[in-house]
Every structure is written in structure tokens, then in C-alpha cells.
Amino acid sequence: MDNMIAKAEGSVRVDLLGGTLDIVPLNQVLRHTITLNLATSLKAKVLVEEIEFEGVEFVSIDYDSVTRHSSVDFTYEDFDSDTFGPLSFLAQILHHFKLTSGVRLTTESGSPPGAGLGGSSSMGVTVYKALCDYAGVEFHRQTAINTVQNIEAKILNKGPCGYQDYYPALYGGVLALKATNSCIEVEQLYNEEFKSFVESHLTLVYSGQLRLSAINNWQVYKDFFDNQNGVREGLGKIRDLTFSAYNAIRNGEYDDFLGILCQEGAQREKLFSGIVTDDMREIYNKLREKDLVIGMKVCGAGGGGCFLLAHGPQHKAQVLKELSRAKDMQVLEFSVEKPL
């Protein structure tokens, strides 16, 4: 009899506008919040196999490592300690399914570590999806998102965390995530024309630096409710810009969308000092001086990781050439995935 096996893959996201607005209950207090992102061809990949071992074997393609943990290690005490190290997230998802023996879990990330592309969250829901298939459990996207987000919140242990990172891996396409009183409403904005526009007008760059953010969700949360450091007003401006960008996409006004994206990037940098690193600023200024780019947008919370450069399609080749000469800068070529 053949061993059981299951596979799954899920996109990492590029956040376009409205990040940070996906933190509960900031998304409710501000009212009418939308977060825009898209699913990329950069994908987390997961393989689950049945093996003869009284525990779980973790295989990381990215780190070329194999780690084994006995089934007796899967306890809450071990989860709260350093027993699993960086594998704790995956271990707790396995524990949720009661799959803690006779399993090999092979994972490959779709993005560099600390890239600010929501890689851990996309990996989490992709693992969840694969385990549903492996265990014969009916898969529901929203249940997967809720469960994995709650597990990841335990791992992060730094206050409230946003929800946008989980959706692209399970929905694909271009997403508008709308906060309502009862749920997060998902609107699919994908079309081939916008896909082509994004791929020709935006370049995704990895700075080579881990995203060690100068801000965190807890500080934003506190400043928002304490009315400190202009956070509430600044996020209100980001909310308004995101709504304008949402309408621009819906109306096919893609040049307007690009301009608004750059405005949001500038507003976010103004609100959260330090999200743009010196290396990011240096390469951006160099490209700007040559009239090759019109703006920049940091991905995720910033302070390292990835950023987007906005430019005309006629300048993309030259932008790529300049980036190839820049120390530690790596272009992450991607395409926009179709809806799932």
C-alpha cells in the first residue's frame, strides 16, 4: 500500500495600499477601511508524507535542514519554550490537526527571509490546506485563515496582528479586503489588463536586509488609541488614499492608481520614520535623479525587506540594469496570479 501524501502551494503577497488598516479593531474604528494586495507567482510549497517515525520530521528546502521531534514534544509547555525554535509555528499547526506522529513535513518558502511579503502567513495557510487534504478534513478558506492567524498570534506574542497576509495564498488574484461589522469581505479585482499594468510598471526589490521594523503593531495600536504621534490622522489619510486607489482600479484608471500608490508610500514613510532604510533611499534617489522612477512603496512594516519601485514601462529595463549594479539589491521577478 502506498504511503499517504499531500501537496499544496500558496502565493506570497505584495501589499499595495492599506496595510496596517487590517489590524482589529483599527479597521472598525476608522470605518470603511480597505486593504489592497495581490497574489504573486512567488509561492510557498508544502509536501506532507507518511513515514515510519514516532514523531514529525521537518525538512526545510530553504535552509537545507532536516529536524526531527518526537511526538511527546508536542505539548503546550514545549510550545511556550524553545523546544521547536523557528519550527514552533508549523509544529502548532500540526498539533491542531493531531498529526504529531508518522509525518514528514517538507516546506519551501516563496520569498527571502524577512522580506515583508507575508511569507510566514502564506506558509501557514498553505500548510493548513495540505494537512486538510492529508487528514481528509473538509477545507474552508475562512476557517483556515482564522485558525492560522490565531496560532501565529501566539508565536509573535507582540499584540494584535493584521489579517491581509493570509488571503492571497487562498484566493489569488488582486484583492480588496473590506472590513464590515460581521466579516472581512473579499472582492476580487483581477483582470488581465491590470495584471499587465502591474507587471510593467512595478518592480519588486529585496533589500538584502531582514525586516527588523522600526515600528510594530503594538506601538501603532497604542498610539492610535492614545491619539499620539499623529497615528490616527495618518492612518486616516492612508484609508482615504486606499479608497481612491480601489476606485481607480475598478474604473480602469491605472495611471491614477500608480500615482496614488506612490502617495501612500510617501505618507507611510512620513508617518512611520525608519521604514525606509538608508540603502533603499540611496538606490531610489539614484534612480530618481535619472528620471527612471516616479515613486517607492515599502512592503510590509518596512525597516528592511522588500520595496516596490514605480516607473513607466519604457524604463523597466534600465531600472533592472541599475539594480543589478547595486550592492545587496535583488530583483524578485514576479507575475500576478489568477484568482483561485
RAPE-V455993 format. One record per residue. PHI is phi as a letter, one per 20 degrees, with the letter a starting at -180 (none if undefined). PSI is psi as a letter, one per 40 degrees, with the letter a starting at -180 (NA if undefined). OMEGA is omega as a letter, one per 20 degrees, with the letter a starting at -180 (none if undefined). Layout:
# RAPE-V455993
((PHI | PSI | OMEGA) (PHI | PSI | OMEGA))
This chain:
# RAPE-V455993
((none | h | a) (f | i | r) (f | i | r) (f | i | a) (b | i | r) (b | i | r) (c | i | r) (b | i | r) (b | i | a) (b | i | a) (f | i | r) (e | i | a) (d | i | r) (d | h | r) (e | h | a) (e | c | r) (b | i | r) (n | e | r) (f | i | a) (m | d | r) (f | e | a) (e | f | r) (e | h | r) (e | h | j) (d | f | r) (g | d | a) (f | d | r) (e | d | a) (f | d | r) (f | d | r) (m | i | r) (l | f | a) (e | i | r) (c | i | r) (d | h | a) (d | h | r) (b | i | a) (b | i | r) (e | h | a) (d | i | r) (f | e | r) (e | h | a) (c | i | r) (f | h | a) (c | h | a) (c | h | r) (c | h | r) (d | h | a) (c | i | r) (e | h | r) (c | i | r) (e | g | r) (a | h | a) (e | g | a) (r | a | a) (c | h | r) (d | h | r) (e | h | r) (d | h | r) (d | h | r) (f | d | a) (f | d | a) (d | e | r) (l | f | a) (c | i | r) (c | h | a) (c | h | r) (d | h | r) (c | h | r) (f | i | a) (f | d | a) (f | e | r) (f | e | a) (e | g | r) (c | i | r) (f | d | r) (f | d | r) (f | d | r) (f | d | a) (e | e | r) (d | a | a) (e | e | a) (g | d | a) (e | e | a) (l | b | a) (f | e | r) (e | e | a) (f | d | r) (g | d | a) (f | d | a) (f | d | a) (f | d | r) (f | d | r) (f | d | r) (f | d | r) (g | d | r) (e | e | a) (l | f | r) (d | g | a) (c | e | r) (b | i | r) (m | f | a) (c | h | r) (d | h | r) (d | h | r) (d | h | a) (c | i | r) (b | h | a) (f | i | r) (e | e | a) (b | i | r) (f | i | r) (f | h | r) (m | f | a) (f | e | a) (m | f | a) (d | e | r) (m | f | a) (f | d | a) (f | d | a) (f | d | r) (f | d | r) (f | d | a) (g | d | a) (f | d | r) (f | d | r) (f | d | r) (g | d | a) (f | d | r) (f | d | a) (f | d | r) (g | d | r) (f | d | a) (f | d | a) (e | e | a) (m | f | a) (d | h | r) (f | h | a) (e | h | r) (c | h | a) (f | d | a) (f | d | r) (f | d | r) (g | d | a) (f | d | a) (f | d | a) (f | d | a) (f | d | r) (f | d | r) (f | d | r) (f | d | a) (f | d | r) (f | d | r) (f | d | a) (f | d | a) (f | d | r) (l | f | a) (c | f | r) (n | a | a) (f | i | r) (c | i | a) (f | i | a) (d | e | a) (f | d | a) (f | d | a) (e | d | a) (f | d | a) (g | d | a) (f | d | a) (d | e | a) (d | d | a) (m | a | r) (m | a | r) (d | h | a) (d | h | r) (d | h | a) (e | h | a) (d | h | r) (e | h | r) (d | i | r) (f | d | a) (d | d | a) (a | i | r) (e | h | a) (e | h | a) (d | h | r) (d | h | a) (e | h | a) (d | e | a) (f | h | r) (b | i | a) (f | d | a) (f | d | r) (f | d | r) (g | d | a) (f | d | r) (f | d | a) (g | d | a) (f | d | a) (e | d | a) (d | e | a) (c | h | r) (d | h | a) (e | h | a) (c | h | r) (e | h | a) (f | e | a) (n | e | r) (d | h | r) (f | i | a) (f | g | r) (d | g | a) (f | i | r) (f | e | r) (c | i | r) (b | i | a) (g | d | a) (f | d | r) (f | d | r) (f | d | a) (g | d | a) (f | d | a) (f | d | r) (f | d | a) (e | d | r) (e | e | a) (l | f | a) (d | i | r) (l | f | r) (m | e | a) (f | d | a) (f | d | r) (f | d | a) (f | d | r) (f | d | r) (f | d | r) (f | d | r) (f | d | r) (g | d | a) (f | d | r) (f | d | r) (f | d | r) (f | d | r) (f | d | r) (f | d | r) (g | d | r) (f | d | r) (f | d | r) (f | d | a) (f | d | a) (e | e | a) (m | e | a) (e | g | a) (f | d | r) (f | d | r) (f | d | r) (g | d | a) (f | d | r) (f | d | r) (f | d | r) (g | d | r) (f | d | r) (f | d | r) (f | d | r) (f | d | r) (f | d | r) (f | d | r) (f | d | r) (f | d | r) (f | d | a) (f | d | a) (c | g | a) (f | h | r) (n | e | a) (f | d | r) (e | h | a) (f | i | r) (f | d | a) (f | d | r) (f | d | a) (f | d | a) (f | d | a) (f | d | r) (f | d | a) (f | d | r) (f | d | r) (f | d | r) (f | d | r) (f | d | r) (e | e | r) (l | f | a) (e | d | a) (c | i | r) (d | e | a) (a | i | a) (b | i | r) (c | h | r) (f | h | r) (e | i | r) (m | a | a) (e | e | r) (n | a | a) (m | f | a) (p | a | r) (m | b | a) (d | i | r) (b | i | r) (d | h | r) (d | h | r) (d | h | a) (b | i | r) (f | i | a) (f | d | a) (f | e | a) (d | e | a) (f | d | a) (f | d | r) (f | d | r) (f | d | r) (f | d | r) (f | d | r) (f | d | a) (f | d | r) (f | d | a) (e | e | a) (e | h | a) (f | h | r) (m | e | r) (e | h | a) (c | h | r) (f | h | r) (d | g | r) (f | h | r) (b | i | r) (c | i | r) (e | h | a) (f | i | r) (f | i | r) (f | i | r) (e | NA | none))
